[in-house]
């Protein structure tokens, strides 16, 4: 059995991803209640992942939408889903549009790296980041006509960009 066919066997169905989203929403609703924050939760399935976004009126989510906080809450939510379903979760959590903000920050990093390449550098390394953020960097780099590769292990994994 090839690793590709093994991957196909373990890819979750849309129904399983929707269930992940429901479990995550229940967990997050309890968390928001404890923090006394009113928020609306939206569930979706995108690119083979459950996607949960939390929106609120006013300043309720401003502290929760910091990138490090979103990452930590995402990991806690993934653990809660895994505990309930028995399956590893790759869900994505967005709080107050934090994912769009982070994508724009990553676009700025890629553009700065492209400027270094234009000035003669043969490659440009970006800081270590999560697998989701590296995927975004790979997408942005491809849009900009750059080649991107990830290097390193664990928390040190980072992306290196170069011209084609």
C-alpha positions as CSV (number, residue, x, y, z in Angstrom):
1,X,0.0,0.0,0.0
2,X,1.4,3.4,-1.0
3,X,1.5,6.3,1.3
4,X,-0.8,8.1,-1.1
5,X,-3.5,5.4,-0.8
6,X,-3.0,5.5,3.0
7,X,-3.7,9.2,2.9
8,X,-6.8,8.7,0.9
9,X,-8.1,6.2,3.4
10,X,-7.7,8.6,6.4
11,X,-9.0,11.7,4.7
12,X,-12.1,12.7,6.7
13,X,-15.5,12.9,5.0
14,X,-17.5,16.2,4.8
15,X,-19.9,14.7,7.4
16,X,-16.9,14.0,9.7
17,X,-15.6,17.5,9.2
18,X,-19.0,19.0,9.9
19,X,-19.1,17.0,13.1
20,X,-15.7,18.3,14.0
21,X,-17.1,21.8,13.5
22,X,-20.1,21.1,15.7
23,X,-17.9,19.7,18.5
24,X,-15.6,22.7,18.2
25,X,-18.5,25.1,18.3
26,X,-19.9,23.5,21.4
27,X,-16.4,23.8,23.1
28,X,-15.9,27.4,22.0
29,X,-19.4,28.4,23.1
30,X,-18.7,27.2,26.6
31,X,-15.3,29.0,26.5
32,X,-16.9,32.2,25.4
33,X,-19.6,31.9,28.1
34,X,-16.9,31.5,30.8
35,X,-15.1,34.6,29.5
36,X,-18.5,36.4,29.3
37,X,-18.0,37.2,25.6
38,X,-20.9,37.2,23.1
39,X,-19.9,35.8,19.8
40,X,-21.4,34.3,16.7
41,X,-19.9,31.1,15.4
42,X,-19.9,30.1,11.8
43,X,-19.0,26.6,10.6
44,X,-17.7,25.7,7.2
45,X,-15.6,23.0,5.4
46,X,-12.7,24.3,3.3
47,X,-9.9,22.4,1.6
48,X,-10.5,19.3,3.6
49,X,-10.6,21.0,7.0
50,X,-13.3,22.1,9.4
51,X,-13.2,25.9,9.6
52,X,-14.7,27.7,12.6
53,X,-14.9,31.4,12.8
54,X,-16.0,33.5,15.8
55,X,-17.3,37.0,15.2
56,X,-18.6,39.5,17.8
57,X,-19.7,43.0,18.0
58,X,-17.5,45.5,19.9
59,X,-14.3,44.8,21.7
60,X,-15.2,41.4,23.0
61,X,-12.8,39.5,20.8
62,X,-10.0,41.9,20.5
63,X,-7.8,40.1,23.1
64,X,-8.6,36.7,21.7
65,X,-7.8,37.7,18.1
66,X,-4.0,38.1,18.7
67,X,-2.2,35.6,16.5
68,X,-0.5,33.7,19.4
69,X,-3.8,33.6,21.2
70,X,-5.7,32.3,18.2
71,X,-3.0,29.6,17.7
72,X,-3.3,28.5,21.4
73,X,-7.1,28.5,21.3
74,X,-7.0,26.5,18.0
75,X,-4.8,23.9,19.6
76,X,-7.1,23.6,22.7
77,X,-10.1,23.3,20.4
78,X,-8.4,20.6,18.3
79,X,-7.7,18.7,21.5
80,X,-11.3,19.0,22.7
81,X,-12.5,17.7,19.3
82,X,-10.0,14.9,19.4
83,X,-11.1,14.0,22.9
84,X,-14.7,13.9,21.8
85,X,-14.4,12.2,18.4
86,X,-11.3,10.0,19.0
87,X,-9.8,11.4,15.7
88,X,-7.0,13.9,15.1
89,X,-8.4,17.2,14.0
90,X,-6.8,19.8,11.6
91,X,-9.5,22.3,12.1
92,X,-8.8,26.0,11.5
93,X,-10.0,28.6,14.0
94,X,-10.5,32.2,13.0
95,X,-11.4,34.8,15.6
96,X,-12.6,38.3,14.6
97,X,-11.0,38.0,11.1
98,X,-7.5,37.2,12.5
99,X,-6.8,34.8,9.6
100,X,-7.2,37.6,7.1
101,X,-5.0,39.9,9.1
102,X,-2.3,37.2,9.4
103,X,-2.5,36.5,5.6
104,X,-1.8,40.2,4.9
105,X,1.1,40.1,7.3
106,X,2.5,37.0,5.5
107,X,2.0,38.7,2.2
108,X,4.1,41.6,3.5
109,X,6.8,39.1,4.6
110,X,6.8,37.5,1.2
111,X,7.0,40.9,-0.6
112,X,9.9,41.9,1.6
113,X,11.7,38.6,0.8
114,X,11.0,39.2,-2.9
115,X,12.6,42.7,-2.6
116,X,15.8,41.0,-1.2
117,X,15.8,38.6,-4.1
118,X,15.4,41.5,-6.5
119,X,18.4,43.1,-4.9
120,X,20.5,40.1,-5.7
121,X,20.0,37.6,-2.8
122,X,19.9,34.0,-4.0
123,X,17.3,33.0,-1.4
124,X,15.4,34.6,1.5
125,X,14.4,32.7,4.7
126,X,11.3,33.6,6.6
127,X,10.8,33.0,10.3
128,X,9.5,29.7,11.7
129,X,5.7,29.4,11.6
130,X,2.9,26.9,11.8
131,X,2.0,24.5,9.0
132,X,-1.1,26.5,8.1
133,X,0.9,29.7,7.9
134,X,3.6,28.0,5.8
135,X,0.9,26.8,3.4
136,X,-0.3,30.4,3.1
137,X,3.2,31.5,2.4
138,X,3.6,28.8,-0.3
139,X,0.3,30.0,-1.9
140,X,1.4,33.7,-1.8
141,X,4.9,32.9,-3.1
142,X,3.4,30.9,-6.0
143,X,1.1,33.9,-6.8
144,X,4.2,36.1,-6.8
145,X,6.1,33.7,-9.1
146,X,8.5,32.6,-6.4
147,X,9.7,29.1,-5.5
148,X,9.2,28.1,-1.8
149,X,10.4,25.2,0.2
150,X,10.0,24.4,3.9
151,X,13.0,23.4,6.0
152,X,13.6,22.4,9.6
153,X,11.7,20.3,12.1
154,X,8.9,21.0,14.6
155,X,8.8,24.6,15.9
156,X,11.9,25.5,13.9
157,X,10.2,24.7,10.5
158,X,10.5,27.7,8.2
159,X,10.1,28.6,4.5
160,X,12.9,29.6,2.1
161,X,12.0,31.6,-1.0
162,X,13.9,32.0,-4.3
163,X,13.3,33.1,-7.8
164,X,12.4,30.5,-10.5
